[in-house]
Amino acid sequence: MPTSTTPLVLVSGSGRSGTSSLAGTLKRLGLHVPQPEVEASETNPRGFYEPQWVIDFHKRHLKELALFNIDSRPAAVDIVARHVGTGVPTGELHEWLSGQLAQYDQPGDQIVVKDPHAFWFAQVWEVVSAELGADLRWLTALRHPAEVVGSRDIAYLSSQSDELRLTKETSNVAGWVHAALLTEQAGRGSKRSFVRYVDLLADWRAALAPVQQQLELTFDTDLSAPPGQRDHHPVDDFVEPSMRKSQLTWDDVRTPDWLRDMAEEVWQLLGVLTTTPHDPDTLARLDEVHEDYRARYADAVALTFDHTKAESTLAARQARDAQRATVQQLRRDLEQARRGTEHTVGGREAAAILRRAVVRRVTRR
């Protein structure tokens, strides 16, 4: 039986899109972030505003499935679905969320949970929220894909080779498209809202006014107050235009033309949803783009079949050669140890014990 009607705002989507700024803003407007939070880092010194349990939960299951946060593979969806079908993620989330809802059960309490991984487990969040009576609402931060790719380069690839960065730029654009499409699908049928990162930084009050209305949230300040009648708010010290460190365009990103055009169209379509989150024509076109993405990805996999097979063969060969080298080194160590102990008292027995120990080590490998 449902035990709570607490609003639960789930902030998800592609990383480096402003989700931390959005969640941090909502916290300053009176929403609760379940504790403890992920600590700030060099890549995000202002803080992540992610519940530590939630980020560990999603990362652990994605790692078990060998999936990435913005995994570009369409097959990843079925991989997650089969895992969810075991019931394990659902049971774990049910236990954690029930504790949070028991803690924040006073009238007016609202919870915000931010995690860029959450869209992969949208079904789990929907099921558990319904079981516990939580009112799940989806909130997505939108940032131009060229800026997202540039921000990820700055944060994670600055010390890598040009070849790797070129490969990752294409992969990251594809991942952005896939994550954007999946995140949009996740919120269908629920209260949801979209907000552009650039709008949030330029005028957070104007950017969050439609969010407040669409998600039916209560904030601790009047967003509609005229500029001359506004009190200074903690959010004024938190968000500012200087937070937008990556301001790249498609001219700065190397990726196939078709992928660039697809990502740009998805960006434009999601922009429509900032004003009308369930616009039927936009949703229909997004579905068409999603189908096109799946078809093009299948073509790319087929095109690179020989490359992927060769790389897999070489990797297996290298692993085998490394194992042989280890075995040979162990044998040399054994022979050296045998020579050094056989002429001492009890040396033969000691050498035999050492030989058996090395054999066991080789066998385990």
N, C-alpha and C positions, 0 to 999 in steps of 0.2 A: 504494500500500500504506500502511496506517496506520503512523504513526511515533511515536505517543504515546498514553498512557492517562491523561494528566493531567486531573484534574477541572476543568471549566470552568463556573463559576457565572455565568449571565447574569441580571443584575438589570434588569428592564424593567417597563414599565407607564406609567401616567399621571404626568406631571411634578407636583411638589409633593406627592407621596404619601409621602415619607420614603425614597425610593430612595437619596439621598445618605447619609443617616444609616445606612441598612442596609449599604451598600457600605463606608462608613468603619468601621463596626463589624467587618465581616468582615476588613478589612485589619488592624485591631488584634488580631484573633484569629489572625493568621498567614497569611492568604491574600495572594497577590500581585496588585497592580493594575499592569497594564502601563504603562510610562512612555513619554513624559511625561504627566502628568495635567493636566486643565483646571484653571486657577488659580481660587482662591476669588474671590468677588465680593461686592458689597454685598447682593445678593439671597440669597446663600448664603455667609456669611462663614466657616463651618466647613469649607467645601470640598465639591467635587462628587464626587471619587473616580471620575472618568470618564477613561479613556484618551483623550488628545487625538486620536489617529488615528481611533479608533472614532467619536467624536462628529462629526469632520469627514467621515468616510465616510458616515454616515447622513444628515447634514444636506445634504451635497452632492447626494446622489441624490434626496432628498425635494424639494429646491429645484428640481432639474431637472424633476421631475414636478409642480411647483406644488402640493405637499401640505404640510399642517401636521402638527405633532407629534401632536396629538390631533384629527385631521381627522374630522369627524362624518359625512362622506359615505360611504355603503356602496360607491359606485363606486370609491373610492380603493383598495380591495383588488385589484380587477382591474387598475387602472392600475399598481400596484406589481408584480403578477404578470407583466404583459406586459414590464415593464422587466427584471425578474429573468430572464425567458426569453431575453434577449439574451446572458446569460452574463457580462456585464461586472462586476456587483457580486460575483458568485461568484468570479471570477478575482482581483479585488482583495483580497477577504477571505482567500482561500486563501494568497496571498503573505504578507500581514501575519501571519495567525495561525500559519503554519508557522514564522515567525521567533520568535514568542513561545513556542511550544511547544518549540523548540530551546533557548531560554534557560531555561525553567523545566521541565527534564526530570529533575530529581533525585527520588528517592523521597520522597514526602510533599509535594511541591510541589502547590499548588492555586491556580488563577487565578480572580479575580473581575473581571468586566467589567460595568460599570453604564452604561446609556444608555437613557433613556425612549423613544428612537426605535426600539429594537431589534426590538420586536414586529412592525413592518412588514416586516422582513426575516428573519422566523423561518425560512423555508424555506432561505434562504442560509446561516444559521448551522447549521441541521441538516445540510445537505449537506456543507458544508466540515468541520464537526466529524467527521462520519462518514468523510470522505476521509482526514483526518489522524489519526483514532483518538482524538480528544479525547472525553472523557465529558461531554457537555453536560447541564447541569442548570439548570432555570428557577426563579428566586426572585422573587416579586412582593410588593411592599409595598402594603398596603391602607390607605386612608384614606377616611373618609366623604366622599362627593362634595360636600356642602355646605362642608366644610372645605377641600377642594381648590380649589373655585371661589373661596372667600374668600381663600385664600392666593395664588392667581393674581391676584386683584384687587389685593391689597396689593402684590404684587411688580411687576405690569406695568401696572395701569390706574388707579393712584391719581390721576393728573393728567388723566384723560380725562373727557368729559362724561357726565352721567347716562344720556343716551340710548344712547351707545355701551356703557357699562357694562351696561345692561339687556340689550342685544342680545348682548353677549359672555357674560353669565351664562348665558343660555339655550344659546348655542352651546357654552360650556364644559361645561355639564352633559351635553349631547348627546355632546360629544367624550369626556367621561369614560366614559359608558356604552359608546360604541363601542370606545374603547381597552381598557376592562376586559374586554369580551367577546372582543376579538381577542387580548389577552394571555393570557387563560385558554385559548383555543383553541390558541395557539402551544405551550403546554407539555404538551398531551395526548400521551400515548405516551412521555413522558420522565420522569425523576426530577424532581419539582417540589415546591415548598413555597410557602405563603402566610403572611404575618405582618402583623398589624395594627400600624400605626405607633404608636398609643396604647399598645399592649402593650409595644412595643420600648422606649419612653421610660419606662414605669412600672417595668419589671423586665426588663432585656435578657436576663438569664440564663434566666428562665422563658420568655420569648418565643422565644429561639433554641434551646432544648432540642429541641422537635419539628422545627425546621428542620435541626438537626444530624443527627437521626435519619433524617428523610425524604430528605435529600440525601446522606447518608452522608459527612459531612465530618469532618475532624479539626481541633479547636481547641486552642489552647495553654493552655487552662485547663479545669478540671472544672466544668461548669455545674451538676452535681447536688450539689455540696458544700453542706452546711448553712450558713446565714448566719454562724454563729459561726466557721466554719472556712474562710471564703473569704479569699483574698489580694486585696489591692487590685489592680485591673486597669486598664490604660489606658482601657478602654471606660467605666469608672466616671466618668472625667473628660470623656468625649466626649458621651455621651447623658444627657439629663436632661429632666424634664417641661417646663421653661421653653422648650424648643425648639419646642413646639407653640403657635405664636403665633396661629394661626387656630383658634378653637373655635366656629365658627358652626354653626347648625342650619338646617333648611329654612325657618324663620321669617325668616331673614336673606337668603334667596335668592329672586329673582323669576324664576319659570319656569313653564311650563304644568303643570297638575296631573298630566296623564298622564305627562309626562316625569319629574316629581318622583317619582311612584309607581314608575315603571320603574327609575329610578336607585336608589331605596331597596331595591327587590326584588333588584336585581343585587348591591348591597352586602351584603344579608343572605345571599344564596346563596354569595357568595365567602367569607363568614365560615364557612360550613360546611366549605369546602375547607381551612381552616387545620388542621383535625383529620383530615379524610379527603380528601386532594387529588384523588382520582379517584372520588368518590362518584357512582355511575351515575345516581341519581335527580336529583341536583343538576345534573349535566351535561345531562341531558335537558331539565330546565326552563330552563337557560341557553340551550339551542338554541332553545327556543320563544320566549323573550324576544328573542333575536337576530332571529328571523324577524319578530316583531312590530315590532321597531325598524326593520327594512328597509322594511316595509310603510308604517309611519307616516311615515318619511322621504320615501318616494315621494309620499305624499299631500301632505306639506308643500311639496315641490317643485312639484307640480301646482297647488296653491293659490296659490303666489307667482309663477306663470309671468309674468303681466302686469307685476308689480313688477320682476322680474329683467330682462325684456326692455326695459322703460322705462329702467331704470338703465344697461343696456348701451348703449342708444341715446344717452342723455345723455352718457355717458362718451366715446363715439366722437365726438360732436359737439363736446365740449369740447376733445378732442385735436386735432380738425380746426381749430377756431377758434384754438387756440394756435399751430398750425403756420402758419396764414395770417398771424397777427400777427408771427411771426418773419420770414416772407418779406417782409412789408411793411417791417419795420424794416431788414432787410438792403438793400432797395431804396433806402430813404431814406439809409442810410449810403453806399451806392454813389454816389448822386447828389451827396451832400455832398462825398465824396472827389473825384468827377470835377470839380466846380466849383473845388475847391481846387488841382487839379494841372494843369489844361489850360493855364493861363497861365504855367507855368514851363517851363524848358528841358527838353525831353523829356517834357513833361506828357502829351501825347496817348498816347505809348507806355506811360507809367506807368499812365494811367487805363485803357487797354485791358487791361493785365495785371491790374489790380485788379478790373476788371469780370469777367474770366474766372474769377478766383479766387472771387469772390462767387457767380457762377453755379454753379460746381462745388459750393460749400457748400450752396446752395439745392437743387441736384439730389440731393445725398446725403441731405438731409432728406426 
